Amino acid sequence: MDRRQHRRSGGTVAAVGITLVLGVCGTGCSGSGAAAEDVRGAVDPVVALHRAADLLREAGSSKASTSMEMATGGTRVTIRGKGVYDYRRQLGRLTVQLPQDPAGTVEHRPITELLAPGALFMKNRGAGVPADKWVRVETATLSDGNLVTGGATDPYAAAELLRGTRTATFVGRTEVGGTEVRHFRGTADLGTAARTASAGNRDALAAAAKGFATARVPFDAYLDDQGRIRKLRQHFSFVNGEQKATVAVASTTLLYDFGAPADVRLPREKDIYAGRIAENQPEN
């Protein structure tokens, strides 16, 4: 099989990916006193955030829930996902549910997504793809590095984006899902994150640094006492290529049940769709 048939890049698949999302509608700052407190003895909040991805790898795996809120043209939509992630192998599986059409007449089938270093696999993608086939997208060829294209941000990529944290403050203690956490607020730089990320996310984050309207990503991160991310909310901004309008995206990732089984297997070559995708065909 011609590699160009299944290792899709640029143009067509990038446009299809963005349609999936849009078509359904340097120095850290630390406080004083209690605000200077942080996990594992790290005084500077930036240090804790830079280490968050490494501590997920130590944790091994977890369950994950995602939501992606988009505002464009006066319309706000939310795409939700749920699944598991293996941080050591950088493999994840999410079931992503698109919202109903504004009229509420169309029920979209859930899309199964497999997340892997440098690649996104989608099943039940619609757009003329047979129901038993997967579509493969090379994430480094997407202008957003797949931070928003698939309707869910890869949990480990989201964590590695924190490696680009430039400024951050400790907001205070709170709870997420019954677990006590420390709340940090700050801004990360996609270019810096790309230079320090793992090999599996480096090219995708570099693509996002060039493709987004701004490389600065404001965030709120909630870390437990082991330094692991429990909740991460990031704000992205990109330009819709067709309408030249800036789209605001808020991506929220919840991580829980650390150590949960995460047996993620990638599709066989023969199960990957090599045909043409109908870009304007609605989802099933």
Residue, then its C-alpha position, 0 to 999 in steps of 0.5 A: m500500500d502506498r504510504r501516502q494513502h494511509r499516512r494522510s497529511g496536510g490539506t484534505v485530512a486537516a480540513v476534515g479534522i477541523t470540520l469535525v470540530l466546527g461543523v457541529c455548530g521564562t520566569g515563574c511567579s510565586g506568592s508568599g506564605a501559604a501561596a508558596e506551598d507546592v507539591r514535593g517541596a517545590v516552592d516555585p509553581v512553575v517547577a511543579l507544572h513543568r514536572a506534571a507530565d513526568l509524574l503522569r508517566e510515573a503513575g502509569s495510566s488513568k481514566a480520562s474525561t474531556s470536554m471541548e467548548m467552542a465559540t464561533g459565530g455566536t454559537r457555542v458547542t461542547i464535545r465530550g469524551k471519555g476513556v483511558y490513557d497509558y502515559r508510559r506508552q503514550l497511547g489512549r482511547l476515547t469515545v467522543q460524543l458530538p452534540q446534536d445539531p441546533a435543531g436537535t434532529v440529528e443524533h451523531r454516533p460516538i466517534t472512537e479515537l485512538l491517540a498515539p505518538g504522532a497519530l490520531f485514529m478515528k472510527n465512525r468518522g462518517a464522511g464516506v468512511p466505511a463503518d469498520k475502517w479507521v482514518r489515520v491522521e498525522t498530528a504534526t501535519l495539522s495546524d493545531g497539532n491535534l490539540v483541538t481537531g479531534g474534539a478532544t485534547d490528548p491528555y499527555a499532550a495537554a500535560e506536556l504543554l505545561r512544560g512551556t509554562r512561563t508564569a504561574t501562581f498558586v491560587g489555593r487548595t480545593e477539591v476535584g472529584g473528592t480529591e484535595v488538590r492545589h489550583f495553579r493559574g498561568t500561561a504556557d508557551l507552545g514553542t517552549a513546550a515543543r522544544t522540551a516535549s517528548a519525541g512523540n509530541r514535539d512535532a505536533l506542539a511545534a505545529a500548533a505553535k505556528g498554526f494557532a492565532t497565538a502561541r500563548v495558552p492560558f490555563d488552570a491546573y489542579l494537581d494532587d499531593q503527588g503532583r499528578i494532574r487531576k484537572l486541566r483547563q486550557h484556552f486555545s485560539f485559532v483562525n478558521g481558514e474558511q471564514k478567517a474568524t478567530v475561534a475560541v476553544a476551552s479544553t478541559t481534561l479530568l484524570y482519575d482512577f490512576g493505575a486503571p487498566a489501559d490496554v490500547r491497541l492500534p488498528r492493523e494496517k488493513d483496517i485503515y481507510a485508504g480512500r477519499i474522504a468526502e469533506n462536506q458530507p455530514e457525520n452519521 
